[in-house]
């Protein structure tokens, strides 16, 4: 007989999540917020949003009619605002429900962009410094509304009660915290004042601070110290452009601690962004991104917002205040969205425009800027044709004429040669300079690509890569009799250096003090190494084929200088063993002068040839 089941036995039961508030606060403190100090920012933010809503109800009220008052005396921290306030229903709905924001009530959700907060969990940050949150509020939306008291505790419990209107004569909200003993670092009066200045110095509503020493009345006393006495520096008026520039530079120095090389004013009306970019007075490593100071509607969001500018703009630090940027849940960084991408592109255009203005009208400033930040400009010029055409002739490079601009190099060299590595430049610099060649070190980041674009702005100049054959063609050959006399020595030298795939030739070049020049590109060494490994890994017919290919791989060249007295003596050596040892010594010395990393076999050769020559000298003396 089949079993019969009652359908009701399997009906799903609706249940609600049980929230461990202490665990949630611990999660916030360790993973969402960077420091307990954010509790004051969250309280300020809630107060500012309440004032914004109050102005929405009373649009005709003066901007400074409503404000925020802070009080801290070591025993309590209190934040009071003249904002829109809460009814008893609001308190139950918003303060007692984690994750729900009062900014979503009624039609305020449609005005969401007017508010700083978006996530409705900010009040929980107060549990980072206190075990109880005491809120007294009176709504401005309901005439003759009573005051409402809410007490929330860290164990997850809360109480709500109505109070007579006399408990709070005016609409608004007061939040009072009794700090825990371990939270004194963040709740001492001086620290509360400092945090208020730190987070709220650019807020548009008046904010005052009272530590209880200015007289009775607590946070309502009239003796509070202004936290934000002046508007943002870019919102102030100045008698002259020069005075404005000096004021902005002084603000940048106050914020960042350095005197800017120049100050760039930033203004993006479409997103309500204003601020300044301070040009660093010293060079920084390429790609090292600085944090920028970002305020949203006056409230400090982050001091380390790297994402506000592109990577190449590492020569400035910015402080901006924006209306439309979206903060992340922690409100300590910016949410990466289309608005932020558009702001980043627009700010990049401001920086490009500043460089263009300096190039067109202030060559002294441009010169100081390029001297310090040429690497940043090179990074930009690689990807920005306009900047490249504008500034390429003025960018400094390492050349055989010393550190010079391409414009200076082009005046004396109609053909500019560029090496592919720092190593190759160091190999040939002295010889190329003596031969009258204009060579640029293309081994640094961006340099080779930029030098090859020089003909775009200087059509009369030709740019070529420098290879061993190009340099060898500029070295003078020796006469036939000298070469025949040195043939035996050169044969011994080639045989001794065959292990390094190195050919040996005799030429004359300046300076005469250089006995030898080793020409060996990184690509050639890589090709020879690859061929050698392939030959060792294969045998038979394939080994023979790969061996033939290896013989065709480009060889290094040891160029001996016939003008050097030591070389003139060496090529006359007729003793085979001594000829080989001297050739190895000349190779080793040239390899060291090239400043490239030595292979183990080369280090061994240098030691062996030195010891052999020393032993010969000692035997001769004895």
Secondary structure, DSSP 8 states (H G I E B T S, - for coil): ------GGGG----------HHHHHHHIIIII-S-TTHHHHHHHHHHHHHHHHHHHH-TTS-TTSSEEEEEE-SS-EEEEE-S----HHHIIIIISSTT--GGGSGGGGGGGGG-S--SS-GGGGGGGTEEEEEEEEE-SSSTT--EEEEEEETTS-EEEEEE-GGGSSSSEEEEEEEE-GGGHHHHSHHHHHHHHHHHHTT-SSEEEEE-S-S-SSGGG-TT-EESS-S--GGGS--SSHHHHHHHHHHHHHHHHSS--S-EEEEEEGGGTEEEEEEE-SS---TT-----EEEETTEEEES--GGGS-TT-TTEEEEEEESS--B-TTSSSB--SHHHHHHHHHHHHHHHHHHHHHHHH-HHHHHHHHHHHHHHHHHHHHH-HHHHHHHGGGSEEEETTEEEEHHHHHHH-SEEEE-SSHHHHHHHHHHHHHTT-EEE---STTHHHHHTTHHHH-TT-EEEE--HHHHHHTSEE--HHHHHHTHHHHHHHHHHTGGGTEEEEEEE-S-TT--EEEE--HHHHHHHHHHHHHHHH--HHHHHHHHHHHHHS--EEEEEETTSHHHHHHTT---HHHHHHHHHHHHHHHHHHTTS---HHHHHHHHHHHHHHHHHHHHHH-
